[in-house]
Amino acid sequence: MFLSGQPQFFDPSAEYSVAEGRLPHWEQVGVVVFITFRTWDSLPREVVQAFLSKRDNWLRSHGIDPAQPDWEQGVAGLRADEQTTFQRLCSARWEDSLDNCHGSCPLRLPAHSKIVADSIKHFNGVRYTAFDFVVMPNHVHILASFPELGAMRQQCKSWKHFTATRLNKLLGRVGRFWEGESFDHLVRSEQQFDYLRGYIIDNPAQARLRPDEFVHYSRDFLITKAPLAERSDHTKAPLAERSDHTKAPLAERADHTKAPLAERADHTGENP
């Protein structure tokens, strides 16, 4: 199992898999994937239905059948400008709805968002490479690559199962926390990778969040080249202000990182 520290992009001539569900899930070994998972109450049903209707109409107008599990391959065969239009059309509508912060937004609290952020960091560099992520009040975006087919879906289940258990306990409730299926999209070019990284960085500002209402992570070697002063509106807080949220002392993280094996099995999906 090899983990690359450099982003790799979708190659239609190489092996890949498509798993059918309510949404198609594409995987290719080592290729960066943009993943979004959201809390169960983050989008009203009518918003989801309106989004899917508009997306499907656009696909049909370009000769692509949205009912086919490999419809993304049809998008990949379009001209570059048409692909860009599709991605921005769909992502803008979807993300605007998420950024309106529907639902209870339980991840707005630092103690709650930290559980999700720590879970993603926990096996970073071991089971996957996380390039960037942001934990928003009602959803999470991740850019990551995985070394094996099937690893992405298994890891998403693990992240969601572990964090749902911890967060429901903190909230004093049981039942659903996350929406069942995650959205994922294989990144097809360096330009698309840079666009999605920029989106992750800017997402908190777009949603007008305060510094303590989100967690952003980026691999050091991929830090935006702009001077820190120019990036301050993206992070919305100096490092010193974010330290208690993003770099908690080990003692505070002990229950997450040093739990007994039996307790960690729910998080990892298997005994380490």
DASULMO-V731644 format. One record per residue. N is the residue number from 1. RES is the residue in three letters. D_FIRST is the distance of its C-alpha to the first C-alpha in Angstrom with 2 decimals. Layout:
N,RES,D_FIRST
N,RES,D_FIRST
//
This chain:
1,MET,0.00
2,PHE,3.81
3,LEU,6.75
4,SER,10.00
5,GLY,13.20
6,GLN,15.31
7,PRO,16.22
8,GLN,15.67
9,PHE,18.14
10,PHE,18.77
11,ASP,19.44
12,PRO,21.71
13,SER,21.40
14,ALA,17.67
15,GLU,16.33
16,TYR,16.59
17,SER,17.72
18,VAL,20.76
19,ALA,21.44
20,GLU,25.13
21,GLY,26.70
22,ARG,29.50
23,LEU,27.33
24,PRO,24.90
25,HIS,21.23
26,TRP,19.38
27,GLU,15.63
28,GLN,13.81
29,VAL,10.14
30,GLY,10.11
31,VAL,13.86
32,VAL,15.89
33,VAL,17.71
34,PHE,20.96
35,ILE,21.34
36,THR,24.69
37,PHE,25.63
38,ARG,29.18
39,THR,31.56
40,TRP,33.40
41,ASP,36.71
42,SER,35.58
43,LEU,36.99
44,PRO,40.18
45,ARG,39.95
46,GLU,42.39
47,VAL,40.27
48,VAL,37.21
49,GLN,39.46
50,ALA,41.10
51,PHE,37.81
52,LEU,36.53
53,SER,39.95
54,LYS,40.03
55,ARG,36.51
56,ASP,37.35
57,ASN,40.68
58,TRP,39.09
59,LEU,36.65
60,ARG,39.57
61,SER,41.65
62,HIS,39.06
63,GLY,38.91
64,ILE,35.70
65,ASP,35.83
66,PRO,34.14
67,ALA,34.26
68,GLN,31.68
69,PRO,28.03
70,ASP,27.04
71,TRP,29.66
72,GLU,27.18
73,GLN,26.85
74,GLY,30.61
75,VAL,30.43
76,ALA,27.98
77,GLY,30.72
78,LEU,33.37
79,ARG,34.69
80,ALA,32.88
81,ASP,35.82
82,GLU,35.83
83,GLN,32.14
84,THR,32.88
85,THR,35.95
86,PHE,34.12
87,GLN,31.38
88,ARG,34.01
89,LEU,36.43
90,CYS,34.10
91,SER,32.20
92,ALA,35.49
93,ARG,37.20
94,TRP,34.37
95,GLU,33.69
96,ASP,37.41
97,SER,37.85
98,LEU,35.12
99,ASP,36.57
100,ASN,39.94
101,CYS,38.53
102,HIS,39.70
103,GLY,39.47
104,SER,39.43
105,CYS,36.75
106,PRO,35.58
107,LEU,32.97
108,ARG,35.85
109,LEU,36.31
110,PRO,34.29
111,ALA,33.63
112,HIS,32.08
113,SER,30.03
114,LYS,28.66
115,ILE,27.15
116,VAL,25.18
117,ALA,24.21
118,ASP,23.12
119,SER,21.01
120,ILE,19.07
121,LYS,18.79
122,HIS,17.82
123,PHE,14.01
124,ASN,13.96
125,GLY,11.50
126,VAL,9.56
127,ARG,8.79
128,TYR,10.07
129,THR,12.25
130,ALA,15.88
131,PHE,18.17
132,ASP,21.39
133,PHE,22.91
134,VAL,26.43
135,VAL,27.84
136,MET,31.18
137,PRO,33.94
138,ASN,32.96
139,HIS,29.59
140,VAL,26.26
141,HIS,24.63
142,ILE,21.01
143,LEU,19.27
144,ALA,15.49
145,SER,12.34
146,PHE,9.44
147,PRO,5.98
148,GLU,7.38
149,LEU,11.09
150,GLY,13.04
151,ALA,11.10
152,MET,13.85
153,ARG,16.69
154,GLN,15.51
155,GLN,15.10
156,CYS,18.47
157,LYS,20.06
158,SER,18.89
159,TRP,20.23
160,LYS,23.41
161,HIS,24.06
162,PHE,23.75
163,THR,25.76
164,ALA,28.32
165,THR,29.06
166,ARG,29.60
167,LEU,31.56
168,ASN,33.75
169,LYS,34.66
170,LEU,35.71
171,LEU,37.64
172,GLY,39.28
173,ARG,38.39
174,VAL,36.43
175,GLY,35.07
176,ARG,33.12
177,PHE,31.73
178,TRP,29.30
179,GLU,29.93
180,GLY,27.99
181,GLU,26.02
182,SER,24.24
183,PHE,24.79
184,ASP,21.89
185,HIS,22.16
186,LEU,19.76
187,VAL,20.90
188,ARG,22.47
189,SER,23.65
190,GLU,23.89
191,GLN,27.31
192,GLN,26.11
193,PHE,23.43
194,ASP,26.29
195,TYR,28.55
196,LEU,26.26
197,ARG,25.65
198,GLY,29.41
199,TYR,29.95
200,ILE,27.85
201,ILE,29.76
202,ASP,33.09
203,ASN,32.68
204,PRO,34.38
205,ALA,37.28
206,GLN,37.67
207,ALA,38.01
208,ARG,40.39
209,LEU,38.55
210,ARG,39.62
211,PRO,37.27
212,ASP,36.73
213,GLU,35.90
214,PHE,32.35
215,VAL,29.23
216,HIS,27.53
217,TYR,24.36
218,SER,23.17
219,ARG,20.77
220,ASP,23.16
221,PHE,22.51
222,LEU,23.19
223,ILE,26.40
224,THR,29.22
225,LYS,31.27
226,ALA,34.55
227,PRO,36.40
228,LEU,36.01
229,ALA,39.52
230,GLU,38.68
231,ARG,35.63
232,SER,37.57
233,ASP,38.51
234,HIS,34.85
235,THR,33.93
236,LYS,37.48
237,ALA,37.51
238,PRO,37.26
239,LEU,34.44
240,ALA,37.00
241,GLU,37.87
242,ARG,34.28
243,SER,33.27
244,ASP,34.30
245,HIS,32.27
246,THR,29.01
247,LYS,29.00
248,ALA,30.51
249,PRO,31.12
250,LEU,28.77
251,ALA,31.52
252,GLU,31.51
253,ARG,27.77
254,ALA,27.85
255,ASP,28.26
256,HIS,25.02
257,THR,22.82
258,LYS,24.50
259,ALA,25.49
260,PRO,25.71
261,LEU,22.79
262,ALA,24.84
263,GLU,25.41
264,ARG,21.80
265,ALA,20.73
266,ASP,22.28
267,HIS,20.22
268,THR,16.74
269,GLY,17.49
270,GLU,16.86
271,ASN,17.90
272,PRO,15.55
//
